[in-house]
């Protein structure tokens, strides 16, 4: 259907929804289209070919004359070999790459110094083909197609969501500085994923094997140090310092993580001044925390013992642990020695939280100790708590000791006085009836709390 698309058409029956979607083509501007959905949603489009079109806006949010002008701009851009949305919804000519270089990079390095380089590397790796294009060309439809391709190549939904958040940080900054009117990622459907994934933590056997492997490793390193010192003494060389408790930093780092739930980054940045031995309190400084919020973690007996013994190994530096590789090689080797598979260093943090929840510690307390900004992050451990749901389902396994039925001949009962025939209590399945006396001169239905009209038929069943 070809007709002039204006206010008159929108108010007529011609543009009302039908059981199937349909399109109305403008009679004056080729390519200007009105699409009507069965749901009642009506949208303007610039049709560029049989299978290609550009959304201009929805009826109600955009007047038809303004939609017509936008369509003319889109068609002009195509004729001049520019991007269809060049100059629409953003600064004319400002590309994504120019905005990142001139505006986003200085802001990210000043405001997000810890993650800035990683974010910029990810933007370049994932979206560098979009850098020459205008900011306004990054539409929700285009992002949806990019998301679908990523998911179809086997990327996990959580990975795709993190990638979208990376791009969203750039577009949100563009909105705040006035280069975009809105962030299109807000209109993109986020992939669904399991918000309660399985938590990996050590069972009793695995924890015992890990502790044994750490002790064996420390013993081997102490023996190697003693042997090396004997060799040095025989040659009149300076001996190395003894290892009174641990072979190196791996064992105290693992044990401290298991008893405090610190992230690896927080552990490597931990300073001796952040540990209050008198109050048995460890402080994670805000600049070192992932959430940028300072938190305080009480130290239990094992954590205090580990720190006191490791302090004897200290060389006087400010940090508790020095490691350029983050224990990566030593950690993989100790897991192999202990026979533990699919267990990351970060899972020590899960192990800490899981043990707390299993011992009945409230989830909000666990959230506070882990430094989660929201309790939603701590709900992944909820299934490990002593659960009332388990007790509720277990009640279905319980069998009553005795089922009794109280049968009273109400039809023969006068409205006043006591019953001429005594009621009986019958054990279910036994066939034996036992007389049950009621108070004299009191109607039985009053004893049971019933009105006379409701007492024509009655059978009271209860279990013991």
C-alpha positions in Angstrom: 0.0 0.0 0.0 1.3 3.4 -1.0 -0.1 6.5 0.7 1.2 9.7 2.2 2.5 9.0 5.7 1.3 11.8 8.0 -0.9 12.6 10.9 -4.1 11.9 8.9 -2.9 8.4 8.1 -2.0 7.6 11.7 -5.4 8.5 12.9 -7.2 6.5 10.2 -8.3 2.9 10.3 -5.8 2.1 7.6 -2.9 2.2 10.1 -4.7 0.2 12.8 -3.1 -3.2 13.9 -4.1 -6.4 12.1 -3.5 -10.1 12.9 -0.3 -10.0 10.9 2.4 -7.3 10.6 2.2 -5.1 7.5 3.9 -2.1 6.0 2.7 1.1 4.4 5.0 2.8 1.9 5.1 6.6 1.5 3.8 7.8 -1.9 6.1 10.9 -2.0 9.4 9.7 -0.5 10.5 6.3 -1.8 11.9 4.2 1.0 10.0 5.9 3.8 8.0 3.1 5.5 5.5 2.7 8.3 5.5 -0.8 9.8 2.5 -1.9 12.0 2.8 -4.8 14.4 -0.1 -6.9 15.7 0.8 -5.7 19.2 0.0 -2.2 18.2 3.6 -0.9 17.9 4.1 1.3 14.9 7.6 2.3 13.7 9.1 4.4 10.9 11.8 2.8 8.7 14.1 3.9 5.9 14.1 1.0 3.5 17.4 0.6 1.6 16.7 -2.5 -0.2 14.7 -5.8 -0.1 16.3 -7.0 3.1 17.9 -3.9 4.5 16.2 -1.2 6.5 17.1 1.4 9.2 14.9 2.1 12.1 14.0 5.8 12.5 11.8 5.8 15.5 8.4 4.8 16.9 5.0 6.5 16.4 4.3 8.7 19.4 8.0 9.3 20.2 8.7 10.8 16.7 6.3 13.0 14.7 5.8 11.8 11.1 7.4 14.9 9.6 10.5 14.6 11.7 10.7 10.9 10.8 10.4 11.9 7.1 13.4 14.3 7.5 15.5 11.6 9.2 14.7 9.2 6.3 15.9 11.9 3.9 19.1 12.2 5.8 19.6 8.4 5.8 19.0 8.2 2.0 21.4 11.1 1.5 24.1 9.4 3.5 23.7 6.2 1.3 23.9 8.3 -1.8 27.1 9.9 -0.6 28.6 6.6 0.5 28.5 7.5 4.2 27.1 5.4 7.0 23.3 5.5 7.0 23.1 7.1 10.5 26.0 9.6 9.9 25.0 12.8 11.7 21.9 11.3 13.4 21.8 11.0 17.3 25.4 12.1 17.9 28.1 14.6 16.9 28.6 14.7 13.2 31.7 13.0 12.1 32.9 11.9 15.6 33.9 8.2 15.3 34.1 5.6 18.0 37.9 5.5 17.7 38.2 9.3 18.0 36.0 9.4 21.0 38.0 6.6 22.8 41.3 8.2 22.0 40.4 11.8 22.8 37.9 11.4 25.7 37.6 7.9 27.1 41.3 7.0 27.4 42.2 10.1 29.6 39.1 9.6 31.7 39.7 5.8 32.2 43.4 6.2 33.2 42.5 8.9 35.7 39.3 7.3 37.2 39.9 3.6 36.7 43.7 3.2 36.9 43.6 -0.5 37.9 41.5 -1.7 35.0 42.1 1.0 32.4 44.8 -0.9 30.3 42.8 -4.1 30.4 39.7 -2.3 29.3 41.4 -0.5 26.4 43.1 -3.8 25.3 39.7 -5.5 25.3 38.0 -2.7 23.3 40.7 -2.8 20.7 40.5 -6.6 20.4 36.7 -6.8 20.2 35.6 -3.6 18.5 38.5 -2.2 16.6 36.6 -2.7 13.3 34.0 -0.2 14.6 36.6 2.5 15.3 36.3 4.3 11.9 32.5 4.5 12.2 30.4 7.3 13.8 29.2 6.8 17.4 25.6 7.1 16.1 26.1 4.0 14.0 26.3 1.8 17.1 22.7 0.8 17.4 20.9 -1.7 19.5 20.2 -3.8 16.5 23.8 -3.9 15.5 24.9 -4.9 19.0 22.3 -7.6 19.0 23.8 -9.1 15.9 27.3 -8.9 17.4 26.1 -10.6 20.5 24.4 -13.4 18.6 27.6 -14.1 16.6 29.6 -14.3 19.8 27.2 -16.7 21.4 27.0 -18.8 18.2 30.8 -19.2 18.2 30.6 -20.9 21.6 31.4 -18.0 23.9 29.8 -18.3 27.4 27.0 -15.9 28.2 28.9 -14.5 31.1 31.9 -13.7 28.8 29.6 -11.9 26.3 28.0 -9.9 29.1 31.4 -8.7 30.4 32.3 -7.7 26.8 29.1 -5.8 26.5 29.8 -4.0 29.7 33.2 -3.0 28.4 31.6 -1.3 25.4 28.8 0.1 27.5 31.3 2.0 29.7 32.4 3.9 26.5 28.9 4.6 25.4 27.8 5.7 28.8 30.7 8.1 28.9 29.6 9.4 25.5 26.1 10.1 26.9 27.5 11.9 29.9 29.6 14.3 27.8 26.7 14.9 25.3 28.0 13.0 22.3 25.1 10.5 22.4 21.5 10.9 23.4 21.2 7.4 24.9 23.2 4.3 25.5 21.9 1.6 22.9 23.2 -1.3 25.1 20.4 -0.5 27.5 18.0 -1.8 24.9 19.9 -5.0 24.2 18.6 -8.2 25.7 21.3 -9.6 28.0 22.1 -13.3 27.6 20.6 -15.6 30.2 23.0 -17.4 32.4 23.0 -19.4 35.7 23.1 -16.9 38.5 23.6 -19.7 41.1 26.5 -21.7 39.6 28.1 -24.6 41.3 30.6 -23.4 43.9 33.9 -25.3 43.9 35.4 -25.8 47.3 37.5 -28.5 49.0 35.9 -31.5 50.7 37.5 -32.9 53.8 39.6 -35.3 51.9 40.9 -32.7 49.4 41.7 -30.2 52.2 43.6 -32.9 54.1 45.6 -33.8 51.0 46.4 -30.2 50.3 47.6 -29.5 53.8 49.8 -32.7 53.7 51.2 -31.7 50.3 52.1 -28.3 51.7 53.8 -29.8 54.7 55.8 -32.3 52.6 56.9 -29.5 50.3 58.1 -27.3 53.2 60.0 -30.2 54.8 61.7 -30.9 51.5 62.7 -27.3 51.1 64.0 -27.1 54.7 66.1 -30.2 54.1 67.4 -28.8 50.9 68.4 -25.6 52.6 70.1 -27.5 55.4 72.0 -29.6 52.8 73.0 -26.4 50.9 74.3 -24.8 54.1 76.5 -27.8 54.9 77.9 -27.6 51.5 78.6 -23.9 51.9 80.2 -24.4 55.4 82.6 -27.0 54.0 83.8 -24.4 51.5 83.9 -21.5 53.9 81.1 -19.7 52.1 78.3 -17.6 53.7 75.4 -19.8 54.7 71.8 -19.0 53.8 69.2 -18.1 56.4 67.4 -21.1 58.0 63.8 -21.9 57.3 62.2 -22.5 60.7 58.6 -22.9 59.7 57.9 -22.7 56.0 59.8 -23.4 52.8 58.6 -20.2 51.2 55.6 -18.0 50.9 53.2 -20.6 49.3 52.0 -22.3 52.5 51.3 -19.2 54.5 49.6 -17.6 51.6 47.3 -20.6 51.0 46.5 -21.0 54.7 45.8 -17.3 55.1 43.5 -17.3 52.1 41.6 -20.3 53.4 41.0 -18.5 56.7 40.3 -15.0 55.5 38.8 -15.3 52.0 41.2 -12.6 50.6 41.4 -12.3 46.8 44.8 -13.0 45.3 45.3 -9.4 44.4 44.4 -8.3 47.9 46.8 -10.9 49.3 49.7 -9.8 47.2 49.1 -6.1 48.2 48.7 -6.9 51.9 51.1 -4.9 54.1 52.3 -5.7 57.6 50.9 -2.4 58.9 47.4 -3.5 57.9 47.6 -6.4 60.4 46.7 -5.6 64.0 48.2 -8.5 66.0 46.8 -7.2 69.3 43.2 -6.9 68.1 43.5 -10.0 65.8 42.3 -7.9 62.9 43.3 -7.7 59.2 42.4 -4.6 57.2 42.0 -4.7 53.4 42.7 -1.1 52.3 40.2 0.6 50.0 42.7 1.2 47.1 43.7 -2.5 47.2 40.2 -3.9 47.3 38.2 -4.7 44.2 35.2 -2.7 45.4 37.5 0.2 46.5 35.9 -0.1 50.0 38.0 -0.8 53.1 36.9 -3.9 55.1 38.1 -5.5 58.3 38.5 -9.3 58.6 38.9 -10.9 62.0 41.7 -13.4 62.3 41.1 -16.9 63.8 43.7 -19.0 65.7 45.2 -20.6 62.6 45.5 -17.3 60.7 47.2 -15.7 63.7 49.6 -18.7 64.0 50.5 -18.5 60.3 51.1 -14.8 60.4 53.3 -14.9 63.5 55.4 -17.7 62.1 55.7 -16.1 58.7 56.7 -12.8 60.3 59.9 -14.6 61.6 60.7 -15.2 57.9 60.1 -11.6 57.0 63.0 -9.6 55.6 61.7 -6.3 56.9 59.8 -5.2 53.8 56.4 -3.6 53.9 54.5 -6.3 52.1 53.5 -9.6 53.6 54.0 -11.6 50.4 56.3 -10.8 47.4 55.5 -12.6 44.2 55.9 -11.5 40.6 53.9 -14.5 39.2 51.1 -14.7 41.8 52.1 -18.2 42.9 51.0 -19.6 39.5 53.7 -22.2 39.0 54.0 -23.3 42.7 50.2 -23.5 42.9 49.8 -25.7 39.9 52.5 -28.0 41.2 51.1 -28.3 44.7 47.6 -29.2 43.2 49.2 -31.9 41.1 51.0 -33.3 44.2 47.8 -33.3 46.2 45.8 -34.9 43.4 43.3 -32.0 43.2 41.8 -31.0 39.8 39.8 -28.1 38.6 40.6 -25.9 41.5 41.7 -22.3 41.0 43.4 -20.0 43.6 40.2 -18.0 43.7 38.3 -21.1 44.8 40.1 -20.8 48.2 37.9 -17.8 48.6 34.8 -20.0 47.9 36.2 -22.6 50.3 36.3 -20.0 53.1 32.8 -18.8 52.4 31.4 -22.3 52.0 32.8 -23.5 55.4 31.2 -20.4 57.1 27.8 -21.0 55.6 27.9 -24.7 56.4 28.5 -23.8 60.0 25.4 -21.6 60.1 27.0 -18.2 59.7 24.4 -15.7 58.2 24.8 -14.8 54.6 25.0 -11.1 55.4 28.0 -11.7 57.6 29.6 -13.8 54.9 28.9 -10.9 52.5 30.6 -8.5 54.9 33.7 -10.7 55.3 34.1 -11.3 51.5 33.6 -7.6 50.7 30.7 -8.1 48.4 28.8 -4.9 47.6 25.5 -6.8 47.4 24.1 -9.9 49.2 23.1 -11.2 45.7 26.8 -12.2 45.2 26.7 -14.2 48.4 23.5 -16.1 47.6 25.6 -18.6 45.6 26.5 -20.2 48.9 22.9 -20.3 50.2 22.3 -23.9 49.3 25.1 -25.0 51.6 23.4 -23.6 54.7 21.4 -25.7 57.1 18.2 -25.5 55.2 14.6 -25.5 56.5 13.5 -26.6 53.0 15.3 -29.9 53.5 13.6 -30.4 56.8 10.2 -29.6 55.2 10.6 -32.2 52.5 11.8 -34.7 55.0 8.5 -34.5 56.8 6.9 -36.4 53.9 8.9 -39.5 55.0 7.4 -39.4 58.5 4.5 -41.8 59.3 1.9 -41.1 62.0 2.1 -43.5 64.9 -1.7 -43.8 65.1 -4.6 -42.5 63.0 -7.9 -42.1 64.8 -11.4 -41.2 63.6 -14.0 -39.6 66.0 -17.5 -40.6 64.7 -20.6 -39.1 66.4 -24.2 -40.1 65.6 -25.4 -36.5 65.2 -28.7 -37.3 63.5 -30.0 -38.9 66.6 -28.7 -36.1 68.8 -31.3 -33.7 70.4 -30.6 -30.0 70.2 -30.2 -29.7 73.9 -28.7 -32.0 76.6 -26.2 -34.7 76.2 -26.1 -37.4 73.6 -28.2 -40.5 74.4 -25.7 -42.5 72.5 -22.0 -42.1 73.5 -19.6 -41.2 70.6 -16.8 -43.6 69.9 -13.2 -43.3 68.9 -12.2 -45.9 66.2 -8.5 -46.7 65.5 -8.0 -46.6 61.7 -7.9 -50.1 60.3 -8.5 -51.8 63.6 -12.3 -52.2 63.5 -12.5 -51.6 67.3 -14.6 -48.7 68.7 -13.9 -47.3 72.2 -16.6 -45.2 74.0 -15.6 -41.7 74.7 -17.5 -39.8 77.5 -18.4 -36.1 77.1 -19.2 -33.6 79.8 -22.7 -34.2 81.1 -25.7 -32.0 80.1 -23.6 -30.3 77.4 -24.5 -30.7 73.7 -21.7 -32.5 71.9 -21.6 -30.0 69.1 -20.9 -27.2 71.6 -18.0 -29.2 73.0 -16.6 -29.5 69.4 -17.3 -25.8 68.7 -20.0 -26.4 66.0 -23.4 -24.9 65.5 -26.4 -27.2 65.5 -27.0 -26.7 61.8 -23.5 -27.7 60.9 -23.7 -30.9 63.0 -25.7 -33.1 60.7 -22.6 -35.2 59.6 -19.3 -35.2 61.3 -16.1 -37.3 61.2 -13.0 -35.8 63.0 -9.7 -37.4 61.8 -6.4 -36.7 63.5 -3.0 -38.3 63.8 -0.7 -38.9 66.7 
